[in-house]
Amino acid sequence: MLVSATATFGADRTTKVRELMEAQGLLAMFAQQMELGAQQGRAQANQMLDQMLSSLSPTPEFAARFRKASDNFIAALSAPWSAQDLVDQWAIAYGVEFTDQELDQLLKYYRSPLGKKDVLVTQTALPKLFAYLAERSKPIAESATRKYIADLDSIAKECNCRK
């Protein structure tokens, strides 16, 4: 039976690519990268809030409002894509380079000669995926940062608690 390579992915091909991603450790790496981004966002928000509060003496009510604004900022930084979206994008960037038969062989013989092709395609596709994510993340972070700073400024003016 001959299997042709196509740019269209059905559920079976996406499943195969997902299984291959798991075998290569890529799903764990993507999850780790997403969590790292979330941690960096929280750290950034906390640093900005600490800087803002260092020049204020807010009442408990206003301190809570500042914290809520920080929490809103962190939530706004959350990536709007899921792990499944990453699998789908990876299937487009990476999976199209292989036929169904090759995907089956990769799943069985990851260290075979075909595994060498896997490494080469991985090295080519990963930068494309990360560029895609960076491009999608930039306007989200910029918008969230502007809103966060405006929220903090508004609360500070209403608080009238500058040192």
C-alpha positions in Angstrom: 0.0 0.0 0.0 1.4 3.4 -1.0 1.0 6.4 1.2 1.5 9.9 -0.2 2.7 12.9 1.7 0.2 15.7 1.9 0.0 19.1 3.6 -3.4 18.2 5.0 -3.4 16.5 8.4 -6.1 14.2 9.5 -6.6 13.1 13.1 -4.4 10.0 12.5 -1.4 12.0 11.2 -1.7 14.6 14.0 -1.8 11.7 16.5 1.3 10.2 15.0 3.1 13.5 15.1 2.0 14.0 18.7 3.3 10.5 19.6 6.6 11.4 17.9 6.8 14.7 19.8 6.3 12.7 23.0 9.1 10.3 22.0 11.4 13.2 21.2 10.6 14.9 24.5 9.2 18.0 22.7 5.8 18.1 24.5 7.6 18.4 27.8 9.9 21.0 26.4 7.0 23.1 25.0 5.2 22.8 28.4 8.4 23.9 30.1 8.8 26.9 27.8 5.2 27.9 28.4 5.6 27.7 32.2 8.8 29.6 32.0 7.1 32.4 30.1 4.3 32.5 32.7 6.9 32.6 35.5 8.7 35.5 33.8 5.4 37.4 33.4 4.6 36.9 37.1 8.1 38.1 38.0 7.8 41.1 35.7 4.4 42.0 37.2 5.7 41.6 40.8 8.7 43.8 40.1 6.6 46.6 38.6 4.1 46.4 41.5 6.9 46.4 44.1 8.4 49.4 42.3 5.1 51.2 42.3 4.3 50.4 45.9 7.8 51.5 47.1 6.7 55.1 46.5 3.2 54.7 48.0 1.5 54.1 51.4 -1.8 52.6 50.3 -4.6 51.6 52.6 -5.4 47.9 52.7 -8.2 48.5 50.2 -5.9 50.2 47.7 -3.2 47.6 48.3 -5.8 44.9 47.3 -6.7 46.9 44.2 -3.0 47.1 43.2 -2.7 43.4 43.7 -5.8 42.8 41.6 -4.4 44.9 38.8 -1.2 42.8 39.0 -3.2 39.6 38.8 -5.2 41.0 35.8 -1.9 41.8 34.1 -0.5 38.3 34.7 -3.8 36.8 33.3 -3.6 39.1 30.2 -0.1 37.7 29.5 -1.3 34.1 29.3 -0.9 32.6 25.9 -4.2 32.2 24.1 -3.0 28.9 22.5 -3.2 25.4 24.0 -0.9 22.4 23.9 -3.1 21.1 21.1 -2.4 24.3 19.1 1.3 23.7 19.4 0.8 20.1 18.2 -1.2 21.4 15.2 1.5 24.0 14.4 4.2 21.4 14.8 2.4 19.1 12.5 2.4 21.9 9.9 6.0 22.9 10.3 7.5 19.4 10.9 5.0 16.7 10.0 4.6 17.6 6.4 8.2 16.6 5.8 7.2 12.9 6.4 4.8 10.5 4.9 2.5 8.4 7.1 4.8 5.4 6.6 7.8 7.5 7.6 6.0 8.6 10.8 5.3 5.0 11.6 9.0 4.2 11.0 10.1 7.1 13.2 7.9 5.9 16.0 9.4 2.4 15.8 13.0 3.2 14.8 13.8 6.6 16.2 17.5 5.8 16.1 17.5 4.4 12.6 18.8 6.3 9.6 15.4 7.9 9.3 16.1 9.3 12.8 18.9 11.4 11.2 16.3 13.1 9.0 14.2 13.7 12.1 17.0 15.6 13.8 17.6 17.7 10.7 13.9 18.6 10.2 13.6 19.3 14.0 16.5 21.7 13.8 14.8 23.5 10.9 11.2 23.5 12.2 11.8 24.6 15.9 13.0 28.1 15.0 9.9 28.5 12.8 7.6 27.5 15.7 9.3 29.7 18.2 9.3 32.7 15.8 5.5 32.1 15.3 5.0 32.1 19.1 7.2 35.1 19.6 5.3 37.0 17.0 1.9 36.1 18.5 3.1 36.9 22.0 4.6 40.4 21.4 1.3 42.3 20.9 -0.3 40.5 23.8 2.5 41.5 26.2 2.6 45.1 24.9 -1.1 45.5 25.2 -1.2 43.9 28.7 1.7 46.0 29.9 0.1 49.3 28.7 -3.2 48.4 30.4 -1.4 47.3 33.6 0.6 50.5 33.9 -2.6 52.6 33.2 -4.5 50.6 35.9 -1.7 51.2 38.4 -1.5 54.9 37.6 -5.3 55.2 37.9 -5.3 53.4 41.3 -2.4 55.5 42.5 -4.1 58.8 41.6 -7.3 57.7 43.3 -5.4 56.4 46.3 -3.6 59.8 46.7 -1.0 58.0 48.8 2.3 58.9 47.2 5.1 59.2 49.8 
